Amino acid sequence: MPNSNNDTYGKLLVKVTSGRDTIPLENALVLIRPYDDGESDILYSLRTDEDGMTKSVDLKAPPKSISFIPGGDAKPFSQYIITVKADGYYTVENIGVPIFDGITSIQNVEMIPLTEVDMFSGINPEVTYFQNEEYENLRGTGDRQSNIN
């Protein structure tokens, strides 16, 4: 994805597990899109390997030099939304994942399994479980919903 027009990039790997980070989930679907407070196109659609890891992807990030500007208002990172889906698990969404120029980040995602009762009682596995504080900010706006506390 990098090109010659002076864009800067960071790298992202996503590690998907279950069982309190002990069981890697193979073949989980990982979707990456920009965080811009609206619906965005998917930049990457990836599958995890037997170790629960995606391949490394390049994501645009502001140049690290802006972090050296005293009193600057610009964030020295860009933000992305990572959505992970796997059969038998609730969908997990991480909002506002930071990506820094020149840095390889690993985003850990722990999936919550659906129980047999969940699967047969009409619980929607597409209900999103948020893994970060950003969820609390969105919860009050009615933009997103979660059935898991």
N, CA, C and O of each residue as an XYZ file, in Angstrom:
596
protein
N       0.800     -1.206      0.000
C       0.000      0.000      0.000
C       0.844      1.273      0.000
O       0.407      2.271     -0.572
N       2.058      1.291      0.625
C       2.852      2.519      0.593
C       3.128      2.953     -0.843
O       3.250      2.126     -1.746
N       3.221      4.252     -1.032
C       3.524      4.777     -2.358
C       4.549      5.886     -2.229
O       5.055      6.154     -1.139
N       4.849      6.525     -3.336
C       5.942      7.494     -3.347
C       5.487      8.933     -3.114
O       6.286      9.850     -3.303
N       4.236      9.172     -2.710
C       3.785     10.560     -2.555
C       3.999     11.088     -1.131
O       3.232     11.929     -0.662
N       5.008     10.612     -0.463
C       5.408     11.065      0.872
C       4.432     10.696      1.978
O       4.519     11.245      3.076
N       3.492      9.766      1.714
C       2.646      9.266      2.797
C       3.506      8.478      3.770
O       4.504      7.871      3.380
N       3.119      8.490      5.030
C       3.831      7.708      6.040
C       2.892      6.643      6.583
O       1.672      6.810      6.590
N       3.483      5.551      7.036
C       2.706      4.379      7.419
C       3.234      3.743      8.691
O       4.417      3.842      9.018
N       2.323      3.086      9.400
C       2.664      2.174     10.468
C       2.160      0.806     10.055
O       1.424      0.674      9.078
N       2.553     -0.197     10.793
C       2.117     -1.561     10.486
C       1.221     -2.067     11.616
O       1.353     -1.658     12.770
N       0.302     -2.973     11.250
C      -0.604     -3.561     12.229
C      -0.718     -5.048     12.005
O      -0.894     -5.518     10.881
N      -0.611     -5.788     13.112
C      -0.920     -7.213     13.160
C      -2.043     -7.364     14.181
O      -2.066     -6.650     15.184
N      -2.967     -8.279     13.939
C      -4.044     -8.533     14.891
C      -3.912     -9.968     15.371
O      -3.786    -10.896     14.573
N      -3.943    -10.138     16.704
C      -3.866    -11.459     17.334
C      -5.223    -11.752     17.965
O      -5.675    -11.012     18.840
N      -5.876    -12.830     17.526
C      -7.212    -13.171     17.989
C      -7.150    -14.451     18.812
O      -6.642    -15.478     18.363
N      -7.687    -14.361     20.044
C      -7.655    -15.507     20.949
C      -8.990    -15.655     21.674
O      -9.873    -14.804     21.573
N      -9.109    -16.743     22.397
C     -10.235    -16.991     23.293
C      -9.658    -17.627     24.549
O      -8.452    -17.860     24.630
N     -10.504    -17.907     25.521
C     -10.035    -18.578     26.732
C      -9.017    -17.773     27.495
O      -7.969    -18.286     27.887
N      -9.329    -16.490     27.710
C      -8.426    -15.585     28.435
C      -7.027    -15.542     27.818
O      -6.011    -15.654     28.504
N      -7.023    -15.374     26.501
C      -5.795    -15.210     25.731
C      -4.955    -16.485     25.663
O      -3.746    -16.405     25.445
N      -5.573    -17.674     25.848
C      -4.795    -18.913     25.822
C      -4.992    -19.733     24.558
O      -4.148    -20.566     24.228
N      -6.103    -19.509     23.837
C      -6.407    -20.325     22.669
C      -6.430    -19.437     21.423
O      -7.316    -18.592     21.290
N      -5.467    -19.614     20.505
C      -5.502    -18.826     19.278
C      -6.684    -19.263     18.411
O      -6.990    -20.452     18.330
N      -7.340    -18.309     17.771
C      -8.480    -18.618     16.901
C      -8.067    -18.524     15.441
O      -7.740    -17.450     14.936
N      -8.090    -19.654     14.784
C      -7.773    -19.723     13.364
C      -9.002    -19.355     12.535
O     -10.132    -19.666     12.914
N      -8.779    -18.702     11.422
C      -9.806    -18.366     10.434
C     -10.830    -17.331     10.913
O     -11.925    -17.250     10.356
N     -10.495    -16.548     11.926
C     -11.361    -15.440     12.329
C     -11.272    -14.359     11.245
O     -10.208    -14.136     10.667
N     -12.389    -13.698     10.980
C     -12.432    -12.621      9.998
C     -12.099    -11.304     10.690
O     -12.737    -10.944     11.678
N     -11.111    -10.591     10.180
C     -10.671     -9.314     10.738
C     -10.869     -8.238      9.680
O     -10.309     -8.312      8.586
N     -11.685     -7.226     10.025
C     -11.959     -6.113      9.122
C     -11.336     -4.851      9.694
O     -11.489     -4.571     10.883
N     -10.639     -4.091      8.871
C      -9.977     -2.862      9.311
C     -10.503     -1.717      8.464
O     -10.486     -1.774      7.234
N     -10.974     -0.664      9.149
C     -11.444      0.528      8.444
C     -11.022      1.759      9.235
O     -10.759      1.664     10.434
N     -10.956      2.913      8.576
C     -10.559      4.139      9.280
C     -11.609      4.547     10.302
O     -12.796      4.263     10.135
N     -11.172      5.204     11.347
C     -12.082      5.742     12.356
C     -12.307      7.205     12.019
O     -11.432      8.045     12.228
N     -13.478      7.497     11.499
C     -13.759      8.882     11.113
C     -15.164      9.298     11.521
O     -15.754     10.181     10.898
N     -15.707      8.671     12.562
C     -17.040      8.995     13.085
C     -18.161      8.742     12.081
O     -19.260      9.272     12.246
N     -17.913      7.969     11.078
C     -18.949      7.647     10.102
C     -18.685      6.281      9.506
O     -17.706      5.616      9.847
N     -19.548      5.881      8.633
C     -19.344      4.610      7.954
C     -18.195      4.766      6.969
O     -18.179      5.697      6.164
N     -17.250      3.866      7.036
C     -16.068      3.931      6.177
C     -15.928      2.642      5.398
O     -16.404      1.585      5.812
N     -15.275      2.752      4.275
C     -14.976      1.562      3.496
C     -13.961      0.701      4.235
O     -13.110      1.206      4.967
N     -14.067     -0.595      4.032
C     -13.121     -1.533      4.635
C     -11.810     -1.447      3.863
O     -11.788     -1.589      2.641
N     -10.721     -1.214      4.588
C      -9.397     -1.146      3.976
C      -8.810     -2.529      3.775
O      -8.181     -2.812      2.755
N      -9.028     -3.406      4.783
C      -8.497     -4.760      4.735
C      -9.528     -5.734      5.282
O     -10.230     -5.444      6.251
N      -9.603     -6.892      4.642
C     -10.381     -8.026      5.125
C      -9.398     -9.185      5.201
O      -8.916     -9.668      4.176
N      -9.103     -9.628      6.415
C      -8.049    -10.616      6.638
C      -8.591    -11.823      7.387
O      -9.642    -11.741      8.022
N      -7.883    -12.938      7.317
C      -8.187    -14.133      8.101
C      -6.972    -14.458      8.965
O      -5.829    -14.268      8.550
N      -7.239    -14.949     10.170
C      -6.145    -15.323     11.063
C      -5.609    -16.697     10.689
O      -6.325    -17.533     10.138
N      -4.335    -16.912     10.997
C      -3.697    -18.200     10.739
C      -3.858    -19.122     11.954
O      -4.601    -18.799     12.880
N      -3.176    -20.246     11.953
C      -3.302    -21.224     13.042
C      -2.819    -20.671     14.388
O      -3.161    -21.212     15.439
N      -2.034    -19.607     14.358
C      -1.573    -18.965     15.589
C      -2.488    -17.814     16.019
O      -2.199    -17.112     16.988
N      -3.594    -17.628     15.289
C      -4.524    -16.547     15.602
C      -4.043    -15.182     15.137
O      -4.572    -14.162     15.577
N      -3.051    -15.145     14.255
C      -2.456    -13.886     13.802
C      -2.844    -13.580     12.354
O      -2.972    -14.477     11.521
N      -3.027    -12.281     12.080
C      -3.189    -11.838     10.696
C      -1.801    -11.545     10.137
O      -0.811    -11.497     10.867
N      -1.761    -11.352      8.833
C      -0.514    -10.851      8.242
C      -0.385     -9.379      8.631
O      -1.356     -8.754      9.058
N       0.788     -8.847      8.482
C       1.042     -7.436      8.747
C       0.485     -6.601      7.601
O       0.653     -6.937      6.429
N      -0.188     -5.493      7.965
C      -0.709     -4.587      6.938
C      -0.188     -3.180      7.200
O       0.096     -2.809      8.339
N      -0.069     -2.408      6.133
C       0.370     -1.013      6.222
C      -0.846     -0.110      6.330
O      -1.793     -0.241      5.553
N      -0.823      0.811      7.294
C      -1.908      1.769      7.490
C      -1.322      3.177      7.561
O      -0.290      3.398      8.194
N      -1.988      4.121      6.909
C      -1.506      5.503      6.925
C      -1.461      6.042      8.346
O      -2.335      5.762      9.167
N      -0.433      6.814      8.611
C      -0.254      7.478      9.907
C       0.443      8.810      9.652
O       1.228      8.931      8.711
N       0.158      9.811     10.489
C       0.858     11.089     10.323
C       2.357     10.904     10.552
O       2.763      9.996     11.278
N       3.167     11.740      9.952
C       4.612     11.622     10.158
C       4.981     11.839     11.625
O       4.431     12.713     12.295
N       5.907     11.040     12.101
C       6.296     11.142     13.517
C       6.877     12.508     13.861
O       6.915     12.886     15.032
N       7.321     13.237     12.871
C       7.908     14.555     13.123
C       6.904     15.534     13.737
O       7.319     16.479     14.407
N       5.613     15.343     13.532
C       4.641     16.278     14.116
C       4.590     16.173     15.634
O       4.119     17.090     16.306
N       5.077     15.049     16.179
C       5.078     14.924     17.641
C       6.166     15.788     18.280
O       6.185     15.957     19.499
N       7.071     16.336     17.467
C       8.146     17.177     17.981
C       7.794     18.657     17.970
O       8.606     19.491     18.372
N       6.590     18.990     17.512
C       6.176     20.390     17.429
C       5.556     20.802     18.760
O       4.479     20.318     19.109
N       6.218     21.690     19.514
C       5.678     22.098     20.817
C       4.302     22.756     20.673
O       4.107     23.631     19.830
N       3.368     22.330     21.494
C       2.037     22.923     21.505
C       1.201     22.621     20.276
O       0.150     23.229     20.071
N       1.660     21.690     19.459
C       0.915     21.352     18.249
C      -0.405     20.666     18.585
O      -0.502     19.932     19.568
N      -1.408     20.911     17.768
C      -2.723     20.317     17.986
C      -2.904     18.988     17.266
O      -3.833     18.242     17.577
N      -2.052     18.685     16.330
C      -2.208     17.468     15.535
C      -1.843     16.238     16.352
O      -0.868     16.244     17.103
N      -2.632     15.190     16.199
C      -2.329     13.910     16.847
C      -1.190     13.240     16.086
O      -1.178     13.262     14.855
N      -0.233     12.646     16.799
C       0.879     11.984     16.123
C       0.537     10.550     15.701
O       1.436      9.742     15.465
N      -0.743     10.237     15.607
C      -1.179      8.895     15.213
C      -2.507      9.005     14.476
O      -3.223      9.998     14.599
N      -2.819      7.971     13.712
C      -4.136      7.864     13.085
C      -4.906      6.787     13.847
O      -4.317      6.013     14.601
N      -6.222      6.741     13.650
C      -7.045      5.783     14.378
C      -7.854      4.931     13.410
O      -8.286      5.386     12.350
N      -8.043      3.674     13.817
C      -8.752      2.711     12.989
C      -9.742      1.921     13.842
O      -9.644      1.875     15.068
N     -10.692      1.305     13.154
C     -11.657      0.411     13.795
C     -11.339     -1.001     13.327
O     -11.205     -1.258     12.130
N     -11.221     -1.913     14.290
C     -10.959     -3.311     13.972
C     -12.163     -4.119     14.439
O     -12.514     -4.103     15.619
N     -12.793     -4.827     13.502
C     -13.936     -5.681     13.809
C     -13.515     -7.122     13.563
O     -12.942     -7.443     12.521
N     -13.808     -7.999     14.544
C     -13.430     -9.405     14.430
C     -14.673    -10.267     14.588
O     -15.457    -10.093     15.521
N     -14.836    -11.210     13.645
C     -15.966    -12.135     13.663
C     -15.439    -13.556     13.561
O     -14.498    -13.826     12.815
N     -16.054    -14.467     14.320
C     -15.702    -15.883     14.243
C     -16.935    -16.698     14.613
O     -17.700    -16.312     15.497
N     -17.124    -17.823     13.934
C     -18.263    -18.687     14.224
C     -18.232    -19.121     15.683
O     -17.199    -19.551     16.196
N     -19.384    -19.003     16.344
C     -19.500    -19.427     17.741
C     -19.063    -18.387     18.751
O     -18.982    -18.681     19.944
N     -18.773    -17.151     18.286
C     -18.305    -16.087     19.166
C     -19.076    -14.805     18.886
O     -19.568    -14.586     17.780
N     -19.171    -13.959     19.916
C     -19.709    -12.618     19.708
C     -18.740    -11.836     18.835
O     -17.532    -12.073     18.876
N     -19.257    -10.917     18.056
C     -18.420    -10.006     17.283
C     -17.758     -9.022     18.246
O     -18.391     -8.537     19.184
N     -16.485     -8.735     18.007
C     -15.744     -7.794     18.847
C     -15.304     -6.630     17.972
O     -14.832     -6.821     16.851
N     -15.464     -5.422     18.500
C     -15.035     -4.233     17.772
C     -14.139     -3.384     18.664
O     -14.510     -3.024     19.781
N     -12.969     -3.076     18.156
C     -12.050     -2.158     18.827
C     -12.089     -0.845     18.059
O     -11.848     -0.808     16.853
N     -12.394      0.228     18.775
C     -12.578      1.532     18.149
C     -11.433      2.458     18.548
O     -11.038      2.507     19.713
N     -10.911      3.182     17.580
C      -9.864      4.155     17.877
C      -8.499      3.547     18.098
O      -7.705      4.087     18.869
N      -8.202      2.433     17.442
C      -6.891      1.787     17.581
C      -5.841      2.707     16.958
O      -5.925      3.022     15.771
N      -4.842      3.147     17.753
C      -3.852      4.093     17.230
C      -2.773      3.415     16.394
O      -2.303      2.326     16.723
N      -2.394      4.080     15.311
C      -1.294      3.623     14.458
C      -0.309      4.774     14.312
O      -0.679      5.884     13.928
N       0.953      4.489     14.626
C       2.022      5.488     14.589
C       2.952      5.221     13.407
O       3.203      4.069     13.052
N       3.450      6.274     12.813
C       4.407      6.207     11.715
C       5.622      5.377     12.113
O       6.249      5.629     13.142
N       5.947      4.379     11.284
C       7.165      3.599     11.485
C       7.091      2.560     12.584
O       8.095      1.901     12.855
N       5.950      2.382     13.228
C       5.811      1.448     14.345
C       4.936      0.275     13.923
O       3.915      0.464     13.261
N       5.337     -0.942     14.309
C       4.493     -2.119     14.117
C       3.734     -2.358     15.409
O       4.336     -2.588     16.459
N       2.404     -2.302     15.331
C       1.540     -2.511     16.493
C       0.893     -3.882     16.412
O       0.566     -4.363     15.327
N       0.710     -4.507     17.569
C      -0.032     -5.754     17.648
C      -1.279     -5.484     18.470
O      -1.189     -5.095     19.635
N      -2.439     -5.688     17.869
C      -3.714     -5.492     18.552
C      -4.237     -6.852     19.002
O      -4.551     -7.707     18.175
N      -4.328     -7.048     20.315
C      -4.871     -8.287     20.862
C      -6.387     -8.181     20.938
O      -6.925     -7.180     21.410
N      -7.075     -9.222     20.468
C      -8.530     -9.271     20.510
C      -8.919    -10.594     21.156
O      -8.593    -11.665     20.645
N      -9.621    -10.508     22.287
C     -10.089    -11.723     22.958
C     -11.572    -11.905     22.669
O     -12.395    -11.050     22.998
N     -11.893    -13.031     22.049
C     -13.265    -13.317     21.658
C     -14.027    -13.970     22.815
O     -13.460    -14.725     23.605
N     -15.314    -13.663     22.892
C     -16.189    -14.230     23.921
C     -17.081    -15.265     23.249
O     -17.838    -14.937     22.336
N     -16.991    -16.527     23.704
C     -17.794    -17.563     23.046
C     -19.274    -17.447     23.375
O     -19.663    -17.044     24.471
N     -20.084    -17.814     22.390
C     -21.518    -17.955     22.621
C     -21.737    -19.289     23.327
O     -21.082    -20.278     22.997
N     -22.633    -19.326     24.275
C     -22.970    -20.599     24.912
C     -24.031    -21.295     24.062
O     -24.606    -20.679     23.164
N     -24.293    -22.564     24.334
C     -25.356    -23.263     23.607
C     -26.685    -22.572     23.823
O     -27.505    -22.495     22.909
N     -26.901    -22.069     25.026
C     -28.140    -21.344     25.315
C     -28.221    -20.099     24.438
O     -29.276    -19.798     23.879
N     -27.106    -19.373     24.315
C     -27.072    -18.182     23.458
C     -27.417    -18.542     22.015
O     -28.209    -17.858     21.366
N     -26.814    -19.620     21.522
C     -26.978    -19.985     20.122
C     -28.416    -20.398     19.786
O     -28.889    -20.170     18.673
N     -29.100    -21.003     20.752
C     -30.442    -21.503     20.471
C     -31.553    -20.649     21.048
O     -32.727    -20.989     20.903
N     -31.211    -19.552     21.698
C     -32.253    -18.715     22.297
C     -32.510    -17.437     21.507
O     -33.249    -16.561     21.958
N     -31.913    -17.332     20.348
C     -32.164    -16.166     19.514
C     -31.203    -15.018     19.757
O     -31.398    -13.937     19.201
N     -30.165    -15.213     20.575
C     -29.153    -14.171     20.772
C     -28.465    -13.937     19.434
O     -28.094    -14.883     18.739
N     -28.305    -12.696     19.090
C     -27.677    -12.330     17.828
C     -26.162    -12.249     18.017
O     -25.684    -11.364     18.726
N     -25.391    -13.157     17.394
C     -23.933    -13.103     17.565
C     -23.317    -11.876     16.921
O     -22.151    -11.569     17.167
N     -24.084    -11.167     16.097
C     -23.580     -9.954     15.480
C     -23.619     -8.769     16.440
O     -23.130     -7.689     16.110
N     -24.203     -8.966     17.636
C     -24.171     -7.905     18.635
C     -22.716     -7.660     18.977
O     -21.967     -8.599     19.249
N     -22.326     -6.430     18.963
C     -20.919     -6.093     19.117
C     -20.539     -5.891     20.576
O     -21.227     -5.197     21.324
N     -19.446     -6.502     20.958
C     -18.834     -6.295     22.257
C     -17.633     -5.389     22.034
O     -16.743     -5.720     21.252
N     -17.602     -4.257     22.710
C     -16.508     -3.298     22.540
C     -15.439     -3.567     23.583
O     -15.754     -3.861     24.736
N     -14.170     -3.469     23.186
C     -13.074     -3.788     24.086
C     -12.305     -2.584     24.596
O     -11.234     -2.757     25.177
N     -12.796     -1.393     24.407
C     -12.022     -0.263     24.890
C     -12.922      0.833     25.444
O     -14.146      0.745     25.348
N     -12.318      1.862     26.020
C     -13.064      2.936     26.668
C     -13.901      3.736     25.682
O     -14.878      4.372     26.075
N     -13.534      3.713     24.417
C     -14.261      4.468     23.409
C     -15.739      4.071     23.409
O     -16.609      4.883     23.092
N     -16.011      2.821     23.765
C     -17.399      2.348     23.818
C     -18.231      3.208     24.749
O     -19.374      3.533     24.426
N     -17.690      3.580     25.885
C     -18.444      4.386     26.851
C     -18.848      5.722     26.237
O     -19.938      6.222     26.516
N     -17.990      6.306     25.409
C     -18.322      7.571     24.758
C     -19.436      7.394     23.731
O     -20.304      8.256     23.603
N     -19.414      6.291     23.005
C     -20.419      6.050     21.977
C     -21.758      5.614     22.561
O     -22.815      5.880     21.988
N     -21.699      4.945     23.704
C     -22.896      4.375     24.300
C     -23.958      5.437     24.546
O     -25.144      5.187     24.327
N     -23.554      6.602     24.993
C     -24.510      7.656     25.275
C     -25.110      8.283     24.040
O     -26.154      8.928     24.130
N     -24.481      8.114     22.877
C     -24.976      8.752     21.669
C     -26.009      7.920     20.936
O     -26.709      8.428     20.060
N     -26.111      6.648     21.283
C     -27.028      5.770     20.585
C     -26.507      5.308     19.239
O     -27.235      4.668     18.480
N     -25.240      5.628     18.928
C     -24.677      5.213     17.643
C     -24.445      3.722     17.555
O     -24.579      3.126     16.486
N     -24.103      3.128     18.657
C     -23.787      1.705     18.667
C     -24.445      1.062     19.862
O     -24.748      1.737     20.846
N     -24.670     -0.230     19.789
C     -25.360     -0.948     20.844
C     -24.518     -2.139     21.298
O     -23.686     -2.638     20.540
N     -24.730     -2.590     22.521
C     -24.106     -3.790     23.025
C     -25.035     -4.436     24.027
O     -25.631     -3.758     24.863
N     -25.156     -5.741     23.941
C     -25.965     -6.485     24.899
C     -25.132     -7.112     25.986
O     -25.675     -7.784     26.864
N     -23.825     -6.914     25.956
C     -22.937     -7.510     26.946
C     -22.375     -6.393     27.807
O     -21.919     -5.379     27.278
N     -22.397     -6.557     29.103
C     -21.850     -5.550     30.006
C     -20.476     -5.920     30.482
O     -19.869     -5.177     31.253
